Amino acid sequence: MAIVNKPKDHGEHVDQLRNGIEHRATWMYLFLNEARKKGLEWDDFARTAVFKCGQFHGDVKLPDTDSIKEFGTAFAYDTLRDVFDMEIKELNEDEFIIEMNYCPLVSGWLKQTDIEEDIDHLCDIAMDGDRGIVDQFPSFHFDLQSTIAKGDSVCRVVISKKK
């Protein structure tokens, strides 16, 4: 697998935001790598913490709604779409589908390690934040279908109404 992660140019402001996210990815990797050196498994603590962070953001940063359309509009705001080169593939009352063509987290991790399995694992832990956000919306289902960290061309997320 080869990870390909090339951003589109959206200007200096977006580059600064991407750099901030890369910096956080660096922290995440270094924290988790130090924990691993001490014999701790990442999944024993990191997933829970990131999931709780997502739940917090779901509570305070997004509207209290059961409308996927309202949720998707608030979640995929303009700046976030630029930072992740995000495309909204579908947004209706049943489904919200987004594809990210670039990930600043992956860029940060690639500067720390070339172990692709670690990058994939870090990505999945980071996605627990999004899983935590969606967990705050009981009528929604979260499905991570592909990731740049796995070598896919895009990160594809589908949020749909539970049946």
N, C-alpha and C positions, 0 to 999 in steps of 0.2 A: 504494500500500500504506500502510496506517496500522497502526502498532504499538500494540496494546492490551495493557497489562501491569498489571493491578490485583491486589494481594495480598489474601488473606483475613486477618483478624486472628487471630493465634495468641498474642498477648500480648507483653509487653515483652522477654522473653528472645529470642524468635524475631526481633523487630524489631532487636535488637542484633546478632544473627548476620547478618541481612540487610544491615544497615548495614556490617558488616565486609566482606561480599562485594561490596557496592557500592563500597566504598573500594578493594578490589583491582581491580575493573573500571575504576575511574578511573585507577589506576596503569597498568593495561594499555593503556588508550587513550592516555594521555599519553606513555608510553614509545614506543608504536608510531607515534604521530603525530610525535614528534620524529625517529624513525628515517626516516619518510617525508620529512620536511623535508630530511634529509641525503641523500636519494636512494635509500634502502634500501627494497626491496619487503618487505612484511610476511611473505609466504610464504617468502622466502629464509632466514629464521632463526626466526621466531616459532613456526611450526608444529612444527618439530623440537624446540624447547625445551619447548613445552607437551606434546607427545607423550611426551617423556622424563619429564616430571613425572608424567604419567599412568601410565607404566610403573612408576615408582618407587612410586606409591601402590598400584598393583595388586599389587606385590610385598610391601609392608610393611603395608598396611591391610586387605587382604581375605584370606579363607582360601584356601589352596592346595587347589583343588577342581576337579573337572570336573562338578559338580552345579550346574546353573543355579539351582535352588531355593535351595541354600545360598548361592551367590553373591548372588542377588537379595535375600535376607533381610539379608545383611551390608551390601550396597551401599545399599539403601533403608531405612536405620535411621530411627527415629521423628523425630528432630530434623530430619534432611535432608528428610524428607517434608513437615514443617511449613514449613520455610524456602522450599521451592519449590512449595508447595501441590500436592504430588505425589500422584498416584493410581496404585496398582498395578492395572493392568487385567488382567494375567495373570501367574501365577507357578507354573510347573510344571517338570518335568524337561526339557521341550523349548523353552520360551519364557518370557522375562521381558519384559513390556511395561509401560512406565511413561509417564505423561503428566504433565508439569509445567504447571500453570496460571498460574504466576508465575515470573519470573526476576529476581533481584536484580542480576545482571550487566547485563541489558538496562536496568534502571532506572538503573544507574550510567552506562552509555554514553549514554542519552538526556539525561542532565544535562550531557554534554560536547559532544554533536553532534546535529544533526537530519538528518544524512546517512544515510538508511536503508540504503544499500548498504554503508557502512562498518560499521554496526551488525550487519548480516547477516554481513559478512566477519569481524568480531571474534567473533561467536558461533561461526562455523564453526571458527575457530582455537581458541577455548576448548573446543569439543567434541573437539578433538584430544586433550585430556586424558582424556576418557572413552574415546576410541578407543585411547589408550595403555594405559588400565586393561584394557580387554577384550583387547588384544593379548597380555597376560600369561597369558591363558587360551586355549591353542591350540585347544580344541574349541568355542569360542564365536565367533559372528559378530555384528558390531555394525551396526545399520541406523538411521540418523537419518532419520525419516520426515517430520517437520515441526518448525518452530521459531517461537516468538513473534517472534524477530528478523526473520523473513521476512514477518510479518504474519499468521501462522497463529494460531488461537485457543489452541493448546497446543504444547509441545515434546513430541514423541512419539519414544521410543526403544524399539527392539525388539532384544533380545539373544536369540539363538537358538543351538541346537546346530548345528554344522556337520554336513552329511550326507556 
